Amino acid sequence: MAAAVKLAGKGYDVALIERKEELGGILDQCIHDGFGTKIFGKALSGPEFAGHFMDEASKLGLDVHLNTYVKSVNAGGDVKELVTVSPRGVERIKARSIVYAIGCRERHPFEIKVGGTRPAGIYTAGMVQRLVNLYGILPGKRVLIVGGGDVGMIVARHLYLEGVESITVVFPEEFFVGLPRNVQQCILDFNIPFRPRTVVKEIVGKERVEGVILVKVDENWRPIPSTEEFYPCDTVIFSVGLVPYAKKLRAIGAEIDPRTRGPVVNEFFESTVRGVFAAGNLVQIFDYVDDAVESAYIAADGVEKYLAGEGRLDNPVPFKPGSNVRTLTPHRLEWEDERPVVAFLRPAVEGRAWIIVRGGNGEILKKEFRQYVRPSTLERIEIPREAIDGAEEVYIDVAGV
Amino acid sequence: MSQEYEVLCIRCPKGCRLRITVEGNAVHVVGFACLEGKRFGEEEVRNPRRIVTTTVRILNARYPRLPVRTAEPVPKDRIRDVIDALKGVVVETPVRRGQVIVKDVAGTGVDVIAERDMEAVG
């Protein structure tokens, strides 16, 4: 929506294709507050944040295709062709450029090796949010939440307030990995019990979940023998991380980064397929919706450059994660431009730190101090073009102080 | 008689663990890394407030629930009262984002507003 609104505002002919029956993506079920602190300077709820962009879209008279599924895309040439399926039937749409903003998916129990049975009563956190916040259906009475990230904590608070009798949160880390404000507002405010260094070994139950077997783990998340314990519950909710939904981009031949699990992108969020851009959680999991929106605005700038046929660098400059950096975007610098490059990186360490941008020979191009970095918070840094002028490759390090 | 609290500072991502002691009118905070944290700790024990978000029943809409929130933060110990006060509330479509759904909820002086537009369907 953000990319579409920005491009339509500049007079481009934009079609917005949405599989659901309304715009806004996952924000419709994120009814808690805390969205938009960077863009609007106040904490909005998810629907309010989405509503702002919906208003913009309708003001601009955007060509919106709801209930529309993109069946296939031919993105090879200068004119890209999409085949869509909707209640109107099968349609073809021709476009000169495409921005994918199809988000991420939740990791599920099979990805974290949970044994036992698969009865009724097993959910992902997103599914529960949808049931509770849109349909007013509680998933169960005695709930175990697996995962100490933001989504798990927010779901725990909602279930508590909506009247679930018993809630416990378990996670393998030493402490919650989400934002401290969520630990305080969602867990400590309501004294919701939690067990660190604990994972679900097995789910027990035939028709319905009857409980789980919990096991304690050491600092390397290895189960500690004979610490198994039966925990009775009727519902298990998995909140164990998000993964970019990159399948569709892979299908059209875009290269995927094994670290972010999203597409390889240049500084304007263009994938390795020319004229095909990616934005939001499809690229990497953003902690702030404001940053996801920024990625869409940058992608929109890229579309503009692409359509105008602006120049690309003769030799693209690779961007590589250096020490203590888990993921980094962009993956390379490819366009001639004056604007600073916006890089996002996930630190592998926690504490006071310098973010250091350096060239291939170790020369420091830019450094910025951070009061506190942590692996659960994506860092953003702007790098002026002048700073990287002439560099053959660029590394970004995080150095603890 | 003194009371002790432990809260996580939510002013920045650092998340300092504050230990706060209240003795009569005196509030003593330790564990902060900056003055913002000290101030947060003092407010947090004197008058902690939160935005409350939940849903109410809505008729003839795409979904049976309408997301709502308090327009302003309410005292933390009134969160449960706000939720309870909204239990029987039923609204009719259409609803506009920001529209007041309940005035002065549970006597807190704060209104409850709709988080989104909801049109009539069917």
Chai-1 contact restraints between the chains, C-beta under 6 A:
chainA,res_idxA,chainB,res_idxB,connection_type,confidence,min_distance_angstrom,max_distance_angstrom,comment,restraint_id
A,I31,B,T53,contact,1.0,0.0,6.0,A-B,restraint_1
A,I31,B,P67,contact,1.0,0.0,6.0,A-B,restraint_2
A,H32,B,T53,contact,1.0,0.0,6.0,A-B,restraint_3
A,D33,B,I51,contact,1.0,0.0,6.0,A-B,restraint_4
A,D33,B,T53,contact,1.0,0.0,6.0,A-B,restraint_5
A,S45,B,T53,contact,1.0,0.0,6.0,A-B,restraint_6
A,S45,B,R69,contact,1.0,0.0,6.0,A-B,restraint_7
A,S45,B,E115,contact,1.0,0.0,6.0,A-B,restraint_8
A,P47,B,P67,contact,1.0,0.0,6.0,A-B,restraint_9
A,P47,B,E115,contact,1.0,0.0,6.0,A-B,restraint_10
A,P47,B,R116,contact,1.0,0.0,6.0,A-B,restraint_11
A,E48,B,E115,contact,1.0,0.0,6.0,A-B,restraint_12
A,G51,B,R97,contact,1.0,0.0,6.0,A-B,restraint_13
A,G51,B,R116,contact,1.0,0.0,6.0,A-B,restraint_14
A,N133,B,T55,contact,1.0,0.0,6.0,A-B,restraint_15
A,L134,B,Y63,contact,1.0,0.0,6.0,A-B,restraint_16
A,L134,B,R65,contact,1.0,0.0,6.0,A-B,restraint_17
A,Y135,B,P64,contact,1.0,0.0,6.0,A-B,restraint_18
A,G136,B,P64,contact,1.0,0.0,6.0,A-B,restraint_19
A,G136,B,R65,contact,1.0,0.0,6.0,A-B,restraint_20
A,L161,B,I83,contact,1.0,0.0,6.0,A-B,restraint_21
A,P180,B,L8,contact,1.0,0.0,6.0,A-B,restraint_22
A,P180,B,G15,contact,1.0,0.0,6.0,A-B,restraint_23
A,R181,B,I10,contact,1.0,0.0,6.0,A-B,restraint_24
A,V183,B,L8,contact,1.0,0.0,6.0,A-B,restraint_25
A,Q184,B,L8,contact,1.0,0.0,6.0,A-B,restraint_26
A,Q184,B,I10,contact,1.0,0.0,6.0,A-B,restraint_27
A,Y372,B,P13,contact,1.0,0.0,6.0,A-B,restraint_28
A,Y372,B,K14,contact,1.0,0.0,6.0,A-B,restraint_29
A,T377,B,P13,contact,1.0,0.0,6.0,A-B,restraint_30
